[in-house]
Amino acid sequence: MTVGSSSAPLILAGIDIGTLTCRLLIAERQPSGGLRELRSDRRILHLGQGVDRNRVIRPDAMQRVIATLQEWRHAINEHHVSATAVVATSAVRDAYNREEFLGFVRQEVGFDVEIISGEEEARRTLLGIRSGLPPGVNDMLALDIGGGSTEFILDRPAHSPLVRSIDVGVVRLSERLLHHDPPTGDEVAQARDWVRSETAAALADIPRREGLTFVGTAGTITALAAMAQQLPTYEPARIHNYILTLETVTGLEQQLLSRSKAQRQGLPGLERGREEVIVAGAIILRTVMETLGTAKVLVSDLGLREGVLIDLAERMKSSRTNKTQVIQNWITSGIKDFYISFEFESARKWPEYSTFFCYQGLEKICKAYILARSASVWEHLPEDRRSKRINKIAKDLGHDLEKLLSCLRSRGVLPIAPPKQDRGHGQNKKFEPYSEDELIRILKAAYIEARYPVPRNDKIHTKFPRSENRRPEDGRRFSHPLKETAPIQYARKTALAIVKKIEEDFSIECRRDKETFSYKISNESWERFQRVFFRLESSGRPC
């Protein structure tokens, strides 16, 4: 990331690689904190076509995105952009060959693409929405209908946002249920049932209250707003803060259901390329509104793309004025990546993805460590405040990771352990939660795997650390072939360099086990590293 002098304008670029649409925004950060748009573009590229069915991004879809990103790269260079953030959402998250796509983008365009979770997508979308709301909107429930997923965000002053994400998007719904042109009555009924059940389940614990404004963003809702006004061309000023009523949405849905794809192309306000999925979008919006019992939705033309830029600007501001926040952001993001890498079902289905996130998470946490040791703001904090801050991060990590694993076990996704032997043979089975020591062992295993990955017959063998009473239900090791794709090579190389620095600082010694051909960290070395970096239980050097 390159930052100019303080007097130079801060020009940023954000790219959202979505399941259906790719979006670009180049803007100048204003002293007031707002964004002045310099260039905006969006292309319907269908990157996620077929991903729901095959879990693979097609080569032709990759080529379409690469060609667009190369064009946008020239625009970014022409505007002398200080920093660029590129994010990918549902389609790339779900695809088996995501690393191939990430490596292709890095090789052909030079962008490092960040795959964001549904929750992180919602958080940045909220930043974008909040930047353009009319006066008087405080409590709100935001809806972001995407190609592969839909996010709900409950945002209230003085409360942390509540985020729920469901795997129901316009592309996924169209490919899974709407097979006829136009869809049959049975297909529409099945689609409604699916959206209704997913929405009700996702929002079951969301508190309902008076005065809650329902806000919608993304291409489906803005397209319906343009159609409602019969706009010949897309006019952001007339779409932003437009109010769509349930009656209007129902009328538009019926109009769309009565036409084929070819007939929909001529409808005023409908962007070419969206005629294939707009029916699914109308079904989702109407069903969600009916499920929530709301009669109107406030349309926002601002969303994830703007939120990506706002988030980038804040991170850059922090890196120049408050490195402590950057440290915390890196640690938080790194921990989230660890969560992804240790989710057993994903690891079993998409091993390269899991391994990449393991390295990426380690890299982010280690970057935080390096920055903390050199940050003047951090160094001037009293030692007790530094200790409390790191302790809180460590405790949050242990608590949240334990909650995640417990949740996965309750869903039958993570085959942790059979009950302890003293409970008998399979009677009154109860799963034991991970202890704090075992959570630390998970991080230790990730550290060792990133520092000393051991290939055996062109495979990487990964064993989830657990006590003697914890083993996979089938008793076997979990192994998978690991293709050295560009993202994994990059993450590993960076992680190794940073880990080496940590080892030098704390004189951590590793030895190789000749029988198993694996590396182990001595208990003394690991305790020293853990104490100083993760826990700060003694008066050792603060990280």
Secondary structure, DSSP 8 states (H G I E B T S, - for coil): -----TTS-EEEEEEEE-SSEEEEEEEEE-TTS-EEEEEEEEEE--TTTTHHHHS---HHHHHHHHHHHHHHHHHHHHTT-SEEEEEE-HHHHH-TTHHHHHHHHHHHT---EEE--HHHHHHHHHHHHHTT--TT--SEEEEEE-SS-EEEEEE-TTS--EEEEES--HHHHHHHH--SSS--HHHHHHHHHHHHHHHHHHTTTS---TT-EEEEESHHHHHHHHHHTT-SS--HHHHTT-EEEHHHHHHHHHHHHTS-HHHHTTSTT--TT-TTTHHHHHHHHHHHHHHHT-SEEEEES--HHHHHHHHHHHHHHHHHH-HHHHHHHHHHHHHHHHHHHT-HHHHHH-HHHHHHHHHHHHHHHHHHHHHHHH-HHHHTS-HHHHHHHHHHHHHHHHHHHHHHHHHHHHTT-S------GGG-SSSS-------HHHHHHHHHHHHHHHHS--EETTEEEE-----TT---TT---EEEE----HHHHHHHHHHHHHHHHHHHHHT--EEEETTTTEEEE-HHHHHHHIIIIII--SSS---
